[in-house]
């Protein structure tokens, strides 16, 4: 249902049962899936691909061109997964030729005033609290929680099920399953509350704790700890995920609370 005071470009592809409130602006080359609600004063620019049953609140700007001086007008997109809610005044920029797209997964909650820059890839079921900011080229896993006003440096990675405390400056990669806090950002334990909420058993949580005890509490360097974990810990999907994350880290992982970044 399009309100007469909304503007929808004739080249936009709007599915049935989409509600577009007054004063929203939908540009050319936009696709919006069934059941999505677009609030008043939302601007959805070229290249947006918005899934089904999303809610986009007033003032949000989706798929604006990147804030990147290297951007040359290349044909890129912004992908928003099904069931995702984007609150007031969120800004999400489309990709550049680096990745060609900015992606937000399914069933995410992006709270008011968050910014997600070009070429970010965000997984499913993530929660970004108010004013959280992602610079360009960041990769975020599934079930990641960023508390309010967290700021993440470009090219960083954040692993699945990680929790980053409010006001944090994320300059290094944050491994899966952990809680990150303090300044400089450090390991302060595993995200046991989040893991229990998502059905992880006590035995599995204990296994993850044992892995991070070797990595962060035994005064080994990262390479030594990874070798010990691989040699001494039973091979499980979680162990292998942590080791692969460490291996793939280009910026280096954050440090433990016994050492400085």
C-alpha positions as CSV (number, residue, x, y, z in Angstrom):
1,X,0.0,0.0,0.0
2,X,1.7,3.2,-1.2
3,X,0.6,6.4,0.4
4,X,0.0,9.2,-2.2
5,X,2.5,11.4,-0.5
6,X,5.3,8.9,-0.9
7,X,7.5,8.9,-4.0
8,X,8.3,5.5,-5.6
9,X,10.3,5.5,-8.8
10,X,8.7,3.6,-11.7
11,X,11.8,1.4,-11.9
12,X,11.5,0.2,-8.4
13,X,10.2,-3.4,-7.8
14,X,7.8,-3.4,-4.9
15,X,6.2,-6.7,-3.9
16,X,2.7,-7.1,-2.7
17,X,1.7,-6.2,0.9
18,X,4.5,-3.7,1.2
19,X,3.5,-0.6,3.2
20,X,5.2,2.7,2.3
21,X,4.3,5.6,4.5
22,X,4.0,9.3,3.5
23,X,7.1,11.2,2.6
24,X,9.2,8.1,2.0
25,X,11.4,8.2,-1.1
26,X,12.2,5.0,-3.1
27,X,14.7,5.4,-5.9
28,X,15.2,3.5,-9.1
29,X,16.8,0.0,-9.1
30,X,15.4,-0.9,-5.7
31,X,13.7,-4.2,-4.8
32,X,11.5,-4.6,-1.7
33,X,10.1,-8.0,-0.6
34,X,6.6,-8.9,0.6
35,X,5.3,-7.7,3.9
36,X,8.0,-5.0,4.5
37,X,7.1,-1.7,6.2
38,X,8.8,1.5,5.1
39,X,8.3,4.4,7.6
40,X,7.8,8.0,6.8
41,X,10.9,10.0,5.7
42,X,12.9,6.9,4.9
43,X,15.1,7.2,1.8
44,X,16.0,4.0,-0.1
45,X,18.5,4.7,-2.8
46,X,19.7,2.8,-5.9
47,X,21.0,-0.7,-5.4
48,X,18.9,-1.6,-2.3
49,X,17.7,-5.2,-2.1
50,X,15.4,-5.4,0.9
51,X,13.9,-8.7,1.9
52,X,10.6,-9.8,3.2
53,X,8.9,-8.7,6.5
54,X,11.5,-6.0,7.2
55,X,10.7,-2.8,9.2
56,X,12.5,0.4,8.4
57,X,11.8,3.3,10.7
58,X,11.6,7.0,9.9
59,X,14.8,8.9,8.9
60,X,16.8,5.8,7.8
61,X,18.9,6.1,4.6
62,X,19.6,2.8,2.9
63,X,22.1,2.3,0.0
64,X,23.5,5.8,-0.3
65,X,26.8,5.9,-2.2
66,X,29.9,5.1,-0.1
67,X,31.7,7.7,1.9
68,X,34.9,6.6,0.1
69,X,36.9,8.9,-2.1
70,X,38.0,5.9,-4.2
71,X,34.3,5.2,-5.2
72,X,33.9,5.7,-8.9
73,X,30.2,5.2,-9.3
74,X,30.4,1.4,-9.9
75,X,27.2,-0.7,-9.9
76,X,26.9,-2.1,-6.4
77,X,24.1,-3.1,-4.0
78,X,23.0,-3.1,-0.4
79,X,21.4,-6.4,0.7
80,X,19.0,-6.5,3.7
81,X,17.9,-9.9,4.8
82,X,14.3,-11.1,5.7
83,X,12.9,-10.1,9.0
84,X,15.5,-7.4,9.8
85,X,14.4,-4.2,11.7
86,X,16.3,-0.9,11.0
87,X,15.4,1.8,13.5
88,X,15.4,5.6,13.2
89,X,18.2,7.4,11.3
90,X,20.3,4.4,10.6
91,X,22.6,4.9,7.6
92,X,23.8,1.9,5.5
93,X,26.0,2.6,2.5
94,X,26.2,0.3,-0.6
95,X,29.4,-1.5,-1.6
96,X,32.4,-0.5,-3.7
97,X,34.3,-2.6,-6.3
98,X,36.1,-4.3,-3.3
99,X,33.1,-6.5,-2.4
100,X,30.4,-5.1,-4.7
101,X,27.9,-5.1,-1.9
102,X,27.1,-4.3,1.7
103,X,25.1,-7.1,3.4
104,X,22.9,-7.2,6.5
105,X,21.7,-10.7,7.3
106,X,18.3,-12.0,8.4
107,X,16.4,-11.2,11.6
108,X,18.9,-8.5,12.7
109,X,18.0,-5.5,14.9
110,X,19.9,-2.3,14.0
111,X,19.0,0.3,16.5
112,X,18.7,4.1,16.1
113,X,21.6,6.1,14.7
114,X,23.8,3.2,13.8
115,X,26.1,3.5,10.7
116,X,27.2,0.6,8.5
117,X,29.7,1.6,5.9
118,X,30.4,0.2,2.5
119,X,31.4,-3.4,1.9
120,X,30.5,-4.6,5.4
121,X,29.1,-8.1,5.7
122,X,26.9,-8.7,8.7
123,X,25.5,-12.1,9.6
124,X,22.1,-13.2,10.8
125,X,20.4,-12.5,14.2
126,X,22.8,-9.6,15.1
127,X,21.9,-6.8,17.5
128,X,23.6,-3.4,17.1
129,X,22.6,-1.0,19.9
130,X,22.2,2.7,19.4
131,X,25.0,4.7,17.8
132,X,27.2,1.6,17.0
133,X,29.4,2.3,13.9
134,X,31.0,0.0,11.4
135,X,33.7,1.4,9.2
136,X,34.3,-0.1,5.7
137,X,35.1,-3.7,4.8
138,X,34.1,-5.2,8.2
139,X,33.0,-8.8,8.5
140,X,30.6,-9.6,11.4
141,X,29.4,-13.2,12.2
142,X,26.0,-14.5,13.3
143,X,24.4,-13.6,16.7
144,X,26.9,-10.8,17.4
145,X,25.8,-8.1,19.9
146,X,27.4,-4.6,19.8
147,X,26.4,-2.5,22.8
148,X,25.8,1.2,22.5
149,X,28.3,3.4,20.8
150,X,30.8,0.7,19.9
151,X,33.0,1.7,17.0
152,X,34.7,-0.8,14.8
153,X,37.9,-0.1,12.7
154,X,37.9,-0.8,9.0
155,X,38.8,-4.4,7.9
156,X,38.1,-5.9,11.3
157,X,36.4,-9.2,11.9
158,X,34.0,-10.1,14.7
159,X,33.3,-13.8,15.2
160,X,30.0,-15.6,15.8
161,X,28.2,-15.1,19.2
162,X,30.6,-12.4,20.3
163,X,29.5,-9.6,22.6
164,X,31.2,-6.2,22.5
165,X,30.6,-3.8,25.4
166,X,29.3,-0.3,25.1
167,X,31.6,2.5,24.1
168,X,34.3,0.0,22.9
169,X,36.9,0.9,20.2
170,X,37.4,-2.2,18.2
171,X,40.8,-2.0,16.6
172,X,41.6,-5.8,16.4
173,X,39.7,-8.8,15.4
174,X,37.2,-10.2,18.1
175,X,37.2,-14.1,18.1
176,X,34.0,-16.1,18.3
177,X,32.0,-16.7,21.5
178,X,33.8,-14.1,23.6
179,X,33.0,-10.9,25.6
180,X,35.2,-7.9,24.7
181,X,35.5,-4.9,26.9
182,X,38.0,-2.4,28.5
183,X,40.4,0.0,26.8
184,X,42.3,-1.1,24.9
185,X,39.8,-3.8,24.0
186,X,40.5,-7.1,25.7
187,X,39.1,-10.5,26.3
188,X,37.1,-10.5,29.5
189,X,35.5,-14.0,29.3
190,X,33.3,-16.0,27.0
191,X,29.7,-14.9,26.2
192,X,28.2,-17.6,28.4
193,X,24.9,-15.8,28.9
194,X,24.3,-15.4,25.2
195,X,25.4,-19.0,24.5
196,X,23.0,-20.4,27.1
197,X,20.2,-18.4,25.6
198,X,20.9,-19.9,22.2
199,X,20.9,-23.5,23.5
200,X,24.6,-24.3,24.1
201,X,25.0,-27.0,26.8
202,X,27.2,-26.6,29.8
203,X,29.7,-29.1,28.5
204,X,30.1,-27.1,25.3
205,X,30.5,-23.8,27.2
206,X,33.1,-25.4,29.4
207,X,35.0,-26.6,26.2
208,X,35.0,-23.1,24.8
209,X,36.2,-21.7,28.1
210,X,39.1,-24.2,28.2
211,X,40.1,-23.1,24.7
212,X,40.2,-19.4,25.6
213,X,42.0,-20.2,28.9
214,X,44.9,-21.5,26.8
215,X,44.7,-18.6,24.4
216,X,44.4,-15.8,26.9
217,X,45.3,-16.8,30.4
218,X,48.5,-18.9,30.1
219,X,50.8,-16.2,28.9
220,X,51.4,-17.9,25.5
221,X,51.7,-15.8,22.4
222,X,48.9,-16.4,19.8
223,X,50.9,-18.8,17.7
224,X,52.0,-20.9,20.6
225,X,48.4,-21.0,22.0
226,X,47.0,-22.1,18.7
227,X,49.5,-24.9,18.4
228,X,48.6,-26.1,21.9
229,X,44.9,-25.9,21.3
230,X,45.2,-27.9,18.1
231,X,47.4,-30.5,19.8
232,X,45.6,-30.9,23.1
233,X,41.9,-30.1,22.6
234,X,39.6,-32.5,21.0
235,X,38.6,-31.6,17.5
236,X,35.1,-30.1,17.5
237,X,33.3,-27.5,15.2
238,X,33.8,-24.8,17.8
239,X,37.5,-25.5,18.3
240,X,38.1,-25.6,14.6
241,X,36.1,-22.4,14.1
242,X,38.2,-20.6,16.7
243,X,41.5,-21.8,15.2
244,X,40.4,-20.9,11.7
245,X,39.4,-17.4,12.8
246,X,42.9,-16.9,14.3
247,X,44.5,-18.2,11.1
248,X,42.4,-15.9,8.9
249,X,42.9,-12.8,11.1
250,X,44.8,-10.1,9.2
251,X,44.7,-7.4,11.8
252,X,45.5,-9.8,14.7
253,X,43.1,-10.8,17.4
254,X,42.5,-8.6,20.5
255,X,44.7,-9.4,23.5
256,X,43.9,-10.8,26.9
257,X,43.6,-8.8,30.1
258,X,47.1,-9.8,31.2
259,X,48.8,-8.0,28.2
260,X,48.4,-4.7,26.4
261,X,47.4,-4.2,22.8
